[in-house]
Amino acid sequence: MKNRLKVLRAERDWSQAELALRLDVSRQAVNAIETGKHDPSLPLAFRIARLFDMPIEEIFRDDN
Amino acid sequence: MEVTARQTAADRFARGVNAGLAGSLALAASALAEQVTGDLPMWNVAIKVIGLVLISYGLVTAINDRRSDEFTLSLWHSGTTLALVAFAFAAVFLPAVAVGLGVPRSDIGAARLEWEAIAVCFAFFATMRWRMRGGSA
């Protein structure tokens, strides 16, 4: 699963720690999601979508 | 920047993983030295104690902080799965390796248990450490 989290975060000039705080997860989790090493749960994906005010499919893209 | 309780717990979880991995390696080195020299001098006892303390800290921290967030929980799941696989492999293959190295079957007992425990702890902590560093499992 690919995602645009890093780009969206950079556009808002947020650090990983700041994004983690807003999403109520750890900095390690944000880093793992950004680098594609961890696929977020559905509830977390919805929180991310709400935070960036975008549909989930505009943030996450299925490799297939 | 505010540090949340969740972030503190996740950092503690990461420290526990590092400590547990270091402890596993210390115990492996100690057991290897003991079997090669056939002796257990005080320095080796000290390494065993340090290794056990590190592994104990790692295990307690991993259990207590595994639910820090969904990423630490996924690390926990990867670690426990690989630990189970390591146990199965160690239980099946370690006796065969020991016999192959010329160890009499009657002497395998206690050393086998020790090496199985080391293999399980190493697999558990190394898997979580590997995933923290960006690996996928």
N, CA and C atoms of all chains as a GROMACS GRO file, in nm:
protein
  603
    1MET      N    1   0.085  -0.120   0.000
    1MET     CA    2   0.000   0.000   0.000
    1MET      C    3   0.089   0.125   0.000
    2LYS      N    4   0.062   0.212  -0.097
    2LYS     CA    5   0.138   0.337  -0.102
    2LYS      C    6   0.051   0.450  -0.044
    3ASN      N    7   0.116   0.553   0.007
    3ASN     CA    8   0.037   0.663   0.062
    3ASN      C    9   0.109   0.797   0.043
    4ARG      N   10   0.034   0.906   0.060
    4ARG     CA   11   0.088   1.041   0.040
    4ARG      C   12   0.106   1.113   0.173
    5LEU      N   13   0.117   1.036   0.278
    5LEU     CA   14   0.121   1.096   0.411
    5LEU      C   15   0.238   1.193   0.427
    6LYS      N   16   0.354   1.151   0.378
    6LYS     CA   17   0.474   1.235   0.395
    6LYS      C   18   0.458   1.369   0.322
    7VAL      N   19   0.402   1.362   0.201
    7VAL     CA   20   0.382   1.485   0.122
    7VAL      C   21   0.280   1.576   0.191
    8LEU      N   22   0.170   1.515   0.235
    8LEU     CA   23   0.065   1.595   0.299
    8LEU      C   24   0.117   1.660   0.428
    9ARG      N   25   0.198   1.583   0.500
    9ARG     CA   26   0.258   1.637   0.624
    9ARG      C   27   0.353   1.752   0.592
   10ALA      N   28   0.435   1.732   0.488
   10ALA     CA   29   0.533   1.836   0.452
   10ALA      C   30   0.462   1.964   0.406
   11GLU      N   31   0.350   1.948   0.334
   11GLU     CA   32   0.275   2.065   0.288
   11GLU      C   33   0.227   2.151   0.405
   12ARG      N   34   0.203   2.086   0.517
   12ARG     CA   35   0.155   2.160   0.635
   12ARG      C   36   0.269   2.195   0.730
   13ASP      N   37   0.390   2.156   0.691
   13ASP     CA   38   0.509   2.185   0.770
   13ASP      C   39   0.501   2.125   0.911
   14TRP      N   40   0.449   2.003   0.916
   14TRP     CA   41   0.439   1.932   1.044
   14TRP      C   42   0.554   1.833   1.054
   15SER      N   43   0.604   1.816   1.174
   15SER     CA   44   0.702   1.709   1.198
   15SER      C   45   0.627   1.578   1.219
   16GLN      N   46   0.701   1.467   1.216
   16GLN     CA   47   0.637   1.337   1.244
   16GLN      C   48   0.577   1.336   1.384
   17ALA      N   49   0.648   1.398   1.478
   17ALA     CA   50   0.600   1.401   1.617
   17ALA      C   51   0.470   1.479   1.626
   18GLU      N   52   0.462   1.590   1.550
   18GLU     CA   53   0.341   1.672   1.552
   18GLU      C   54   0.222   1.597   1.491
   19LEU      N   55   0.248   1.528   1.381
   19LEU     CA   56   0.142   1.450   1.319
   19LEU      C   57   0.098   1.336   1.412
   20ALA      N   58   0.196   1.274   1.477
   20ALA     CA   59   0.164   1.165   1.570
   20ALA      C   60   0.074   1.216   1.682
   21LEU      N   61   0.104   1.336   1.730
   21LEU     CA   62   0.024   1.396   1.837
   21LEU      C   63  -0.120   1.419   1.790
   22ARG      N   64  -0.135   1.467   1.668
   22ARG     CA   65  -0.269   1.496   1.616
   22ARG      C   66  -0.348   1.368   1.589
   23LEU      N   67  -0.276   1.260   1.558
   23LEU     CA   68  -0.344   1.134   1.528
   23LEU      C   69  -0.355   1.042   1.650
   24ASP      N   70  -0.294   1.085   1.760
   24ASP     CA   71  -0.293   1.006   1.883
   24ASP      C   72  -0.227   0.868   1.861
   25VAL      N   73  -0.114   0.870   1.793
   25VAL     CA   74  -0.030   0.750   1.779
   25VAL      C   75   0.114   0.790   1.812
   26SER      N   76   0.205   0.694   1.808
   26SER     CA   77   0.345   0.725   1.837
   26SER      C   78   0.415   0.777   1.711
   27ARG      N   79   0.528   0.842   1.733
   27ARG     CA   80   0.611   0.889   1.621
   27ARG      C   81   0.658   0.771   1.536
   28GLN      N   82   0.687   0.660   1.602
   28GLN     CA   83   0.731   0.540   1.531
   28GLN      C   84   0.622   0.490   1.435
   29ALA      N   85   0.497   0.501   1.478
   29ALA     CA   86   0.387   0.455   1.393
   29ALA      C   87   0.376   0.542   1.267
   30VAL      N   88   0.388   0.675   1.286
   30VAL     CA   89   0.382   0.766   1.170
   30VAL      C   90   0.495   0.734   1.073
   31ASN      N   91   0.612   0.714   1.126
   31ASN     CA   92   0.728   0.683   1.041
   31ASN      C   93   0.705   0.552   0.964
   32ALA      N   94   0.654   0.451   1.034
   32ALA     CA   95   0.632   0.321   0.970
   32ALA      C   96   0.526   0.330   0.860
   33ILE      N   97   0.422   0.412   0.884
   33ILE     CA   98   0.318   0.428   0.782
   33ILE      C   99   0.374   0.504   0.661
   34GLU      N  100   0.447   0.611   0.689
   34GLU     CA  101   0.503   0.692   0.580
   34GLU      C  102   0.595   0.610   0.490
   35THR      N  103   0.672   0.522   0.551
   35THR     CA  104   0.769   0.444   0.473
   35THR      C  105   0.708   0.316   0.417
   36GLY      N  106   0.579   0.297   0.440
   36GLY     CA  107   0.510   0.181   0.383
   36GLY      C  108   0.540   0.051   0.455
   37LYS      N  109   0.595   0.059   0.576
   37LYS     CA  110   0.627  -0.063   0.650
   37LYS      C  111   0.512  -0.108   0.740
   38HIS      N  112   0.414  -0.024   0.753
   38HIS     CA  113   0.298  -0.060   0.835
   38HIS      C  114   0.173  -0.001   0.771
   39ASP      N  115   0.075  -0.088   0.746
   39ASP     CA  116  -0.053  -0.040   0.695
   39ASP      C  117  -0.142  -0.004   0.814
   40PRO      N  118  -0.194   0.118   0.816
   40PRO     CA  119  -0.274   0.157   0.933
   40PRO      C  120  -0.405   0.080   0.938
   41SER      N  121  -0.460   0.069   1.058
   41SER     CA  122  -0.592   0.008   1.074
   41SER      C  123  -0.696   0.100   1.008
   42LEU      N  124  -0.814   0.047   0.986
   42LEU     CA  125  -0.921   0.127   0.924
   42LEU      C  126  -0.957   0.248   1.010
   43PRO      N  127  -0.972   0.232   1.143
   43PRO     CA  128  -1.002   0.351   1.225
   43PRO      C  129  -0.894   0.459   1.213
   44LEU      N  130  -0.766   0.417   1.209
   44LEU     CA  131  -0.658   0.517   1.198
   44LEU      C  132  -0.659   0.580   1.058
   45ALA      N  133  -0.687   0.500   0.957
   45ALA     CA  134  -0.695   0.556   0.821
   45ALA      C  135  -0.805   0.661   0.813
   46PHE      N  136  -0.917   0.636   0.880
   46PHE     CA  137  -1.026   0.735   0.882
   46PHE      C  138  -0.982   0.861   0.957
   47ARG      N  139  -0.909   0.843   1.067
   47ARG     CA  140  -0.861   0.961   1.142
   47ARG      C  141  -0.768   1.044   1.056
   48ILE      N  142  -0.681   0.975   0.980
   48ILE     CA  143  -0.588   1.046   0.890
   48ILE      C  144  -0.667   1.124   0.784
   49ALA      N  145  -0.767   1.056   0.728
   49ALA     CA  146  -0.848   1.121   0.623
   49ALA      C  147  -0.921   1.243   0.679
   50ARG      N  148  -0.974   1.229   0.799
   50ARG     CA  149  -1.046   1.342   0.860
   50ARG      C  150  -0.950   1.458   0.888
   51LEU      N  151  -0.829   1.422   0.936
   51LEU     CA  152  -0.731   1.527   0.970
   51LEU      C  153  -0.693   1.609   0.847
   52PHE      N  154  -0.675   1.541   0.734
   52PHE     CA  155  -0.634   1.611   0.612
   52PHE      C  156  -0.755   1.653   0.527
   53ASP      N  157  -0.874   1.621   0.577
   53ASP     CA  158  -0.998   1.657   0.508
   53ASP      C  159  -0.998   1.608   0.363
   54MET      N  160  -0.964   1.481   0.348
   54MET     CA  161  -0.959   1.419   0.215
   54MET      C  162  -1.019   1.279   0.223
   55PRO      N  163  -1.068   1.227   0.111
   55PRO     CA  164  -1.114   1.086   0.111
   55PRO      C  165  -0.993   0.992   0.130
   56ILE      N  166  -1.019   0.879   0.192
   56ILE     CA  167  -0.911   0.783   0.219
   56ILE      C  168  -0.836   0.745   0.092
   57GLU      N  169  -0.913   0.726  -0.017
   57GLU     CA  170  -0.848   0.677  -0.140
   57GLU      C  171  -0.759   0.783  -0.205
   58GLU      N  172  -0.769   0.907  -0.161
   58GLU     CA  173  -0.676   1.009  -0.213
   58GLU      C  174  -0.547   1.011  -0.133
   59ILE      N  175  -0.548   0.945  -0.020
   59ILE     CA  176  -0.426   0.939   0.064
   59ILE      C  177  -0.356   0.804   0.047
   60PHE      N  178  -0.436   0.697   0.046
   60PHE     CA  179  -0.380   0.562   0.034
   60PHE      C  180  -0.417   0.502  -0.101
   61ARG      N  181  -0.318   0.433  -0.160
   61ARG     CA  182  -0.343   0.370  -0.290
   61ARG      C  183  -0.299   0.224  -0.284
   62ASP      N  184  -0.389   0.138  -0.327
   62ASP     CA  185  -0.358  -0.005  -0.328
   62ASP      C  186  -0.256  -0.034  -0.437
   63ASP      N  187  -0.154  -0.113  -0.404
   63ASP     CA  188  -0.050  -0.148  -0.502
   63ASP      C  189  -0.108  -0.224  -0.620
   64ASN      N  190  -0.216  -0.297  -0.594
   64ASN     CA  191  -0.276  -0.378  -0.702
   64ASN      C  192  -0.370  -0.293  -0.787
   65MET      N  193   0.765   2.067   2.214
   65MET     CA  194   0.665   1.970   2.168
   65MET      C  195   0.620   1.883   2.286
   66GLU      N  196   0.490   1.876   2.301
   66GLU     CA  197   0.432   1.794   2.409
   66GLU      C  198   0.464   1.646   2.386
   67VAL      N  199   0.497   1.576   2.494
   67VAL     CA  200   0.521   1.431   2.483
   67VAL      C  201   0.407   1.359   2.554
   68THR      N  202   0.332   1.283   2.477
   68THR     CA  203   0.215   1.216   2.533
   68THR      C  204   0.256   1.088   2.606
   69ALA      N  205   0.164   1.039   2.686
   69ALA     CA  206   0.188   0.912   2.758
   69ALA      C  207   0.206   0.799   2.657
   70ARG      N  208   0.134   0.809   2.546
   70ARG     CA  209   0.144   0.707   2.440
   70ARG      C  210   0.286   0.705   2.381
   71GLN      N  211   0.341   0.826   2.355
   71GLN     CA  212   0.476   0.835   2.299
   71GLN      C  213   0.580   0.784   2.399
   72THR      N  214   0.559   0.820   2.525
   72THR     CA  215   0.652   0.774   2.630
   72THR      C  216   0.651   0.621   2.637
   73ALA      N  217   0.530   0.562   2.629
   73ALA     CA  218   0.520   0.416   2.635
   73ALA      C  219   0.584   0.351   2.512
   74ALA      N  220   0.564   0.413   2.394
   74ALA     CA  221   0.623   0.358   2.271
   74ALA      C  222   0.775   0.365   2.277
   75ASP      N  223   0.827   0.475   2.331
   75ASP     CA  224   0.974   0.487   2.346
   75ASP      C  225   1.027   0.383   2.444
   76ARG      N  226   0.950   0.361   2.552
   76ARG     CA  227   0.992   0.261   2.652
   76ARG      C  228   0.989   0.122   2.588
   77PHE      N  229   0.887   0.096   2.506
   77PHE     CA  230   0.877  -0.033   2.436
   77PHE      C  231   1.001  -0.054   2.348
   78ALA      N  232   1.041   0.052   2.276
   78ALA     CA  233   1.160   0.042   2.189
   78ALA      C  234   1.286   0.015   2.271
   79ARG      N  235   1.297   0.083   2.386
   79ARG     CA  236   1.413   0.059   2.473
   79ARG      C  237   1.412  -0.085   2.523
   80GLY      N  238   1.295  -0.136   2.557
   80GLY     CA  239   1.284  -0.274   2.604
   80GLY      C  240   1.326  -0.373   2.498
   81VAL      N  241   1.287  -0.346   2.373
   81VAL     CA  242   1.327  -0.435   2.262
   81VAL      C  243   1.478  -0.436   2.247
   82ASN      N  244   1.539  -0.318   2.252
   82ASN     CA  245   1.685  -0.310   2.240
   82ASN      C  246   1.754  -0.383   2.355
   83ALA      N  247   1.702  -0.363   2.476
   83ALA     CA  248   1.760  -0.428   2.593
   83ALA      C  249   1.746  -0.580   2.581
   84GLY      N  250   1.629  -0.625   2.540
   84GLY     CA  251   1.606  -0.769   2.528
   84GLY      C  252   1.695  -0.834   2.423
   85LEU      N  253   1.714  -0.763   2.312
   85LEU     CA  254   1.802  -0.816   2.207
   85LEU      C  255   1.947  -0.824   2.257
   86ALA      N  256   1.991  -0.719   2.326
   86ALA     CA  257   2.127  -0.720   2.381
   86ALA      C  258   2.142  -0.833   2.482
   87GLY      N  259   2.039  -0.854   2.565
   87GLY     CA  260   2.043  -0.962   2.663
   87GLY      C  261   2.048  -1.099   2.597
   88SER      N  262   1.972  -1.117   2.490
   88SER     CA  263   1.972  -1.246   2.418
   88SER      C  264   2.111  -1.275   2.362
   89LEU      N  265   2.172  -1.172   2.304
   89LEU     CA  266   2.307  -1.190   2.248
   89LEU      C  267   2.409  -1.220   2.359
   90ALA      N  268   2.391  -1.152   2.473
   90ALA     CA  269   2.482  -1.176   2.586
   90ALA      C  270   2.469  -1.321   2.635
   91LEU      N  271   2.346  -1.370   2.647
   91LEU     CA  272   2.326  -1.508   2.692
   91LEU      C  273   2.381  -1.608   2.592
   92ALA      N  274   2.364  -1.578   2.462
   92ALA     CA  275   2.417  -1.668   2.359
   92ALA      C  276   2.570  -1.673   2.367
   93ALA      N  277   2.633  -1.556   2.383
   93ALA     CA  278   2.780  -1.552   2.392
   93ALA      C  279   2.827  -1.626   2.516
   94SER      N  280   2.755  -1.607   2.625
   94SER     CA  281   2.791  -1.673   2.751
   94SER      C  282   2.779  -1.826   2.738
   95ALA      N  283   2.668  -1.871   2.681
   95ALA     CA  284   2.646  -2.016   2.667
   95ALA      C  285   2.752  -2.077   2.573
   96LEU      N  286   2.783  -2.003   2.468
   96LEU     CA  287   2.885  -2.052   2.373
   96LEU      C  288   3.022  -2.063   2.442
   97ALA      N  289   3.057  -1.958   2.518
   97ALA     CA  290   3.186  -1.959   2.589
   97ALA      C  291   3.191  -2.074   2.689
   98GLU      N  292   3.077  -2.097   2.756
   98GLU     CA  293   3.073  -2.205   2.855
   98GLU      C  294   3.093  -2.341   2.790
   99GLN      N  295   3.033  -2.359   2.673
   99GLN     CA  296   3.044  -2.490   2.608
   99GLN      C  297   3.180  -2.510   2.542
  100VAL      N  298   3.239  -2.402   2.494
  100VAL     CA  299   3.371  -2.414   2.430
  100VAL      C  300   3.479  -2.441   2.535
  101THR      N  301   3.474  -2.365   2.648
  101THR     CA  302   3.578  -2.380   2.750
  101THR      C  303   3.546  -2.492   2.847
  102GLY      N  304   3.419  -2.532   2.856
  102GLY     CA  305   3.379  -2.635   2.952
  102GLY      C  306   3.389  -2.587   3.094
  103ASP      N  307   3.385  -2.455   3.112
  103ASP     CA  308   3.403  -2.398   3.245
  103ASP      C  309   3.308  -2.278   3.260
  104LEU      N  310   3.283  -2.239   3.385
  104LEU     CA  311   3.196  -2.124   3.408
  104LEU      C  312   3.264  -2.027   3.507
  105PRO      N  313   3.360  -1.949   3.456
  105PRO     CA  314   3.428  -1.853   3.545
  105PRO      C  315   3.336  -1.739   3.585
  106MET      N  316   3.382  -1.655   3.680
  106MET     CA  317   3.298  -1.548   3.734
  106MET      C  318   3.256  -1.447   3.627
  107TRP      N  319   3.348  -1.416   3.534
  107TRP     CA  320   3.312  -1.318   3.431
  107TRP      C  321   3.197  -1.367   3.345
  108ASN      N  322   3.194  -1.500   3.325
  108ASN     CA  323   3.085  -1.554   3.245
  108ASN      C  324   2.954  -1.555   3.325
  109VAL      N  325   2.964  -1.579   3.454
  109VAL     CA  326   2.845  -1.571   3.540
  109VAL      C  327   2.789  -1.428   3.535
  110ALA      N  328   2.881  -1.329   3.539
  110ALA     CA  329   2.839  -1.188   3.534
  110ALA      C  330   2.765  -1.158   3.403
  111ILE      N  331   2.816  -1.213   3.292
  111ILE     CA  332   2.750  -1.192   3.162
  111ILE      C  333   2.610  -1.254   3.164
  112LYS      N  334   2.601  -1.374   3.223
  112LYS     CA  335   2.469  -1.439   3.231
  112LYS      C  336   2.370  -1.355   3.311
  113VAL      N  337   2.418  -1.301   3.425
  113VAL     CA  338   2.329  -1.220   3.510
  113VAL      C  339   2.286  -1.094   3.436
  114ILE      N  340   2.381  -1.028   3.371
  114ILE     CA  341   2.347  -0.906   3.294
  114ILE      C  342   2.247  -0.940   3.184
  115GLY      N  343   2.272  -1.050   3.113
  115GLY     CA  344   2.181  -1.093   3.006
  115GLY      C  345   2.041  -1.120   3.058
  116LEU      N  346   2.033  -1.188   3.173
  116LEU     CA  347   1.901  -1.219   3.230
  116LEU      C  348   1.828  -1.093   3.273
  117VAL      N  349   1.904  -0.997   3.331
  117VAL     CA  350   1.841  -0.871   3.373
  117VAL      C  351   1.786  -0.796   3.251
  118LEU      N  352   1.866  -0.790   3.144
  118LEU     CA  353   1.823  -0.720   3.022
  118LEU      C  354   1.700  -0.788   2.960
  119ILE      N  355   1.703  -0.920   2.953
  119ILE     CA  356   1.589  -0.993   2.895
  119ILE      C  357   1.464  -0.974   2.982
  120SER      N  358   1.482  -0.978   3.114
  120SER     CA  359   1.367  -0.959   3.203
  120SER      C  360   1.306  -0.821   3.181
  121TYR      N  361   1.392  -0.718   3.174
  121TYR     CA  362   1.342  -0.582   3.150
  121TYR      C  363   1.270  -0.577   3.014
  122GLY      N  364   1.332  -0.638   2.913
  122GLY     CA  365   1.272  -0.637   2.779
  122GLY      C  366   1.136  -0.706   2.776
  123LEU      N  367   1.127  -0.822   2.842
  123LEU     CA  368   1.001  -0.896   2.841
  123LEU      C  369   0.891  -0.819   2.915
  124VAL      N  370   0.925  -0.768   3.034
  124VAL     CA  371   0.824  -0.696   3.114
  124VAL      C  372   0.777  -0.572   3.038
  125THR      N  373   0.873  -0.499   2.978
  125THR     CA  374   0.838  -0.378   2.903
  125THR      C  375   0.755  -0.411   2.780
  126ALA      N  376   0.795  -0.517   2.709
  126ALA     CA  377   0.721  -0.554   2.588
  126ALA      C  378   0.577  -0.594   2.622
  127ILE      N  379   0.561  -0.667   2.732
  127ILE     CA  380   0.426  -0.710   2.770
  127ILE      C  381   0.343  -0.589   2.815
  128ASN      N  382   0.402  -0.505   2.899
  128ASN     CA  383   0.326  -0.391   2.955
  128ASN      C  384   0.292  -0.285   2.851
  129ASP      N  385   0.385  -0.261   2.758
  129ASP     CA  386   0.368  -0.148   2.665
  129ASP      C  387   0.330  -0.191   2.524
  130ARG      N  388   0.292  -0.318   2.507
  130ARG     CA  389   0.264  -0.365   2.370
  130ARG      C  390   0.144  -0.293   2.309
  131ARG      N  391   0.053  -0.243   2.393
  131ARG     CA  392  -0.064  -0.174   2.341
  131ARG      C  393  -0.047  -0.022   2.339
  132SER      N  394   0.078   0.024   2.333
  132SER     CA  395   0.101   0.169   2.328
  132SER      C  396   0.025   0.230   2.211
  133ASP      N  397   0.037   0.166   2.096
  133ASP     CA  398  -0.047   0.202   1.982
  133ASP      C  399  -0.047   0.084   1.886
  134GLU      N  400  -0.114   0.098   1.771
  134GLU     CA  401  -0.130  -0.018   1.684
  134GLU      C  402   0.002  -0.065   1.623
  135PHE      N  403   0.100   0.024   1.613
  135PHE     CA  404   0.228  -0.018   1.556
  135PHE      C  405   0.305  -0.107   1.655
  136THR      N  406   0.311  -0.066   1.782
  136THR     CA  407   0.380  -0.151   1.880
  136THR      C  408   0.307  -0.286   1.894
  137LEU      N  409   0.174  -0.284   1.883
  137LEU     CA  410   0.100  -0.410   1.891
  137LEU      C  411   0.132  -0.500   1.771
  138SER      N  412   0.150  -0.438   1.653
  138SER     CA  413   0.186  -0.520   1.536
  138SER      C  414   0.328  -0.574   1.550
  139LEU      N  415   0.418  -0.496   1.615
  139LEU     CA  416   0.553  -0.547   1.642
  139LEU      C  417   0.544  -0.667   1.736
  140TRP      N  418   0.462  -0.654   1.837
  140TRP     CA  419   0.444  -0.763   1.934
  140TRP      C  420   0.396  -0.890   1.862
  141HIS      N  421   0.298  -0.874   1.775
  141HIS     CA  422   0.245  -0.991   1.703
  141HIS      C  423   0.352  -1.056   1.615
  142SER      N  424   0.431  -0.973   1.546
  142SER     CA  425   0.540  -1.029   1.464
  142SER      C  426   0.640  -1.103   1.552
  143GLY      N  427   0.675  -1.042   1.665
  143GLY     CA  428   0.774  -1.102   1.755
  143GLY      C  429   0.728  -1.235   1.812
  144THR      N  430   0.603  -1.240   1.858
  144THR     CA  431   0.553  -1.364   1.917
  144THR      C  432   0.540  -1.474   1.811
  145THR      N  433   0.502  -1.437   1.691
  145THR     CA  434   0.490  -1.537   1.584
  145THR      C  435   0.626  -1.598   1.551
  146LEU      N  436   0.726  -1.512   1.532
  146LEU     CA  437   0.860  -1.562   1.500
  146LEU      C  438   0.920  -1.639   1.617
  147ALA      N  439   0.886  -1.599   1.740
  147ALA     CA  440   0.936  -1.672   1.858
  147ALA      C  441   0.880  -1.814   1.858
  148LEU      N  442   0.754  -1.828   1.823
  148LEU     CA  443   0.692  -1.961   1.817
  148LEU      C  444   0.758  -2.046   1.709
  149VAL      N  445   0.782  -1.985   1.593
  149VAL     CA  446   0.848  -2.057   1.484
  149VAL      C  447   0.989  -2.099   1.527
  150ALA      N  448   1.060  -2.007   1.595
  150ALA     CA  449   1.196  -2.037   1.642
  150ALA      C  450   1.193  -2.153   1.741
  151PHE      N  451   1.093  -2.155   1.829
  151PHE     CA  452   1.083  -2.264   1.926
  151PHE      C  453   1.064  -2.397   1.855
  152ALA      N  454   0.976  -2.397   1.755
  152ALA     CA  455   0.950  -2.522   1.681
  152ALA      C  456   1.078  -2.571   1.612
  153PHE      N  457   1.147  -2.480   1.546
  153PHE     CA  458   1.271  -2.518   1.477
  153PHE      C  459   1.377  -2.565   1.576
  154ALA      N  460   1.392  -2.490   1.686
  154ALA     CA  461   1.493  -2.525   1.785
  154ALA      C  462   1.463  -2.661   1.846
  155ALA      N  463   1.335  -2.686   1.875
  155ALA     CA  464   1.297  -2.813   1.938
  155ALA      C  465   1.326  -2.930   1.844
  156VAL      N  466   1.309  -2.908   1.715
  156VAL     CA  467   1.327  -3.017   1.618
  156VAL      C  468   1.475  -3.034   1.582
  157PHE      N  469   1.543  -2.920   1.557
  157PHE     CA  470   1.677  -2.930   1.497
  157PHE      C  471   1.794  -2.925   1.596
  158LEU      N  472   1.777  -2.858   1.712
  158LEU     CA  473   1.891  -2.845   1.804
  158LEU      C  474   1.950  -2.979   1.848
  159PRO      N  475   1.866  -3.078   1.884
  159PRO     CA  476   1.924  -3.207   1.923
  159PRO      C  477   2.005  -3.270   1.810
  160ALA      N  478   1.954  -3.256   1.687
  160ALA     CA  479   2.024  -3.314   1.572
  160ALA      C  480   2.159  -3.244   1.551
  161VAL      N  481   2.160  -3.111   1.567
  161VAL     CA  482   2.286  -3.036   1.552
  161VAL      C  483   2.385  -3.078   1.661
  162ALA      N  484   2.334  -3.091   1.785
  162ALA     CA  485   2.422  -3.130   1.896
  162ALA      C  486   2.483  -3.268   1.873
  163VAL      N  487   2.401  -3.362   1.829
  163VAL     CA  488   2.451  -3.498   1.800
  163VAL      C  489   2.554  -3.492   1.688
  164GLY      N  490   2.524  -3.408   1.588
  164GLY     CA  491   2.617  -3.392   1.476
  164GLY      C  492   2.751  -3.335   1.520
  165LEU      N  493   2.749  -3.252   1.626
  165LEU     CA  494   2.874  -3.193   1.677
  165LEU      C  495   2.947  -3.287   1.774
  166GLY      N  496   2.889  -3.406   1.793
  166GLY     CA  497   2.956  -3.505   1.877
  166GLY      C  498   2.921  -3.500   2.024
  167VAL      N  499   2.816  -3.423   2.058
  167VAL     CA  500   2.773  -3.418   2.199
  167VAL      C  501   2.694  -3.546   2.230
  168PRO      N  502   2.731  -3.618   2.336
  168PRO     CA  503   2.655  -3.739   2.370
  168PRO      C  504   2.509  -3.704   2.402
  169ARG      N  505   2.418  -3.791   2.362
  169ARG     CA  506   2.275  -3.763   2.382
  169ARG      C  507   2.243  -3.736   2.530
  170SER      N  508   2.314  -3.805   2.618
  170SER     CA  509   2.286  -3.789   2.762
  170SER      C  510   2.325  -3.650   2.813
  171ASP      N  511   2.411  -3.578   2.739
  171ASP     CA  512   2.456  -3.445   2.784
  171ASP      C  513   2.374  -3.332   2.721
  172ILE      N  514   2.282  -3.368   2.635
  172ILE     CA  515   2.212  -3.263   2.560
  172ILE      C  516   2.109  -3.190   2.646
  173GLY      N  517   2.046  -3.261   2.738
  173GLY     CA  518   1.930  -3.211   2.814
  173GLY      C  519   1.931  -3.065   2.854
  174ALA      N  520   2.015  -3.028   2.953
  174ALA     CA  521   2.011  -2.893   3.009
  174ALA      C  522   2.053  -2.788   2.906
  175ALA      N  523   2.158  -2.819   2.828
  175ALA     CA  524   2.206  -2.723   2.728
  175ALA      C  525   2.098  -2.699   2.623
  176ARG      N  526   2.023  -2.804   2.591
  176ARG     CA  527   1.917  -2.790   2.490
  176ARG      C  528   1.812  -2.689   2.536
  177LEU      N  529   1.772  -2.702   2.663
  177LEU     CA  530   1.672  -2.609   2.716
  177LEU      C  531   1.725  -2.465   2.710
  178GLU      N  532   1.850  -2.447   2.747
  178GLU     CA  533   1.910  -2.313   2.748
  178GLU      C  534   1.913  -2.254   2.607
  179TRP      N  535   1.956  -2.336   2.509
  179TRP     CA  536   1.965  -2.285   2.372
  179TRP      C  537   1.828  -2.259   2.311
  180GLU      N  538   1.730  -2.342   2.349
  180GLU     CA  539   1.593  -2.316   2.300
  180GLU      C  540   1.543  -2.183   2.353
  181ALA      N  541   1.568  -2.158   2.482
  181ALA     CA  542   1.523  -2.032   2.541
  181ALA      C  543   1.592  -1.913   2.475
  182ILE      N  544   1.721  -1.927   2.450
  182ILE     CA  545   1.796  -1.818   2.384
  182ILE      C  546   1.742  -1.795   2.243
  183ALA      N  547   1.716  -1.905   2.171
  183ALA     CA  548   1.665  -1.891   2.034
  183ALA      C  549   1.530  -1.820   2.033
  184VAL      N  550   1.443  -1.856   2.128
  184VAL     CA  551   1.310  -1.795   2.134
  184VAL      C  552   1.322  -1.646   2.168
  185CYS      N  553   1.403  -1.613   2.269
  185CYS     CA  554   1.419  -1.472   2.307
  185CYS      C  555   1.482  -1.392   2.193
  186PHE      N  556   1.584  -1.449   2.129
  186PHE     CA  557   1.649  -1.378   2.019
  186PHE      C  558   1.549  -1.352   1.905
  187ALA      N  559   1.474  -1.456   1.868
  187ALA     CA  560   1.378  -1.440   1.758
  187ALA      C  561   1.274  -1.334   1.794
  188PHE      N  562   1.227  -1.336   1.917
  188PHE     CA  563   1.124  -1.242   1.963
  188PHE      C  564   1.174  -1.097   1.953
  189PHE      N  565   1.289  -1.070   2.014
  189PHE     CA  566   1.339  -0.932   2.018
  189PHE      C  567   1.398  -0.888   1.883
  190ALA      N  568   1.469  -0.981   1.816
  190ALA     CA  569   1.531  -0.942   1.689
  190ALA      C  570   1.426  -0.909   1.583
  191THR      N  571   1.314  -0.984   1.583
  191THR     CA  572   1.207  -0.956   1.486
  191THR      C  573   1.149  -0.817   1.509
  192MET      N  574   1.123  -0.784   1.636
  192MET     CA  575   1.064  -0.653   1.666
  192MET      C  576   1.164  -0.542   1.633
  193ARG      N  577   1.290  -0.565   1.664
  193ARG     CA  578   1.394  -0.466   1.634
  193ARG      C  579   1.406  -0.445   1.482
  194TRP      N  580   1.403  -0.555   1.409
  194TRP     CA  581   1.414  -0.550   1.264
  194TRP      C  582   1.298  -0.469   1.205
  195ARG      N  583   1.179  -0.496   1.256
  195ARG     CA  584   1.063  -0.422   1.205
  195ARG      C  585   1.067  -0.275   1.245
  196MET      N  586   1.119  -0.246   1.363
  196MET     CA  587   1.131  -0.106   1.404
  196MET      C  588   1.226  -0.031   1.311
  197ARG      N  589   1.326  -0.105   1.259
  197ARG     CA  590   1.424  -0.043   1.170
  197ARG      C  591   1.375  -0.037   1.026
  198GLY      N  592   1.254  -0.086   1.001
  198GLY     CA  593   1.198  -0.072   0.867
  198GLY      C  594   1.173  -0.201   0.792
  199GLY      N  595   1.204  -0.314   0.852
  199GLY     CA  596   1.177  -0.442   0.786
  199GLY      C  597   1.029  -0.475   0.793
  200SER      N  598   0.985  -0.565   0.707
  200SER     CA  599   0.844  -0.607   0.711
  200SER      C  600   0.837  -0.756   0.736
  201ALA      N  601   0.747  -0.797   0.822
  201ALA     CA  602   0.729  -0.940   0.854
  201ALA      C  603   0.581  -0.969   0.869
   0.00000   0.00000   0.00000
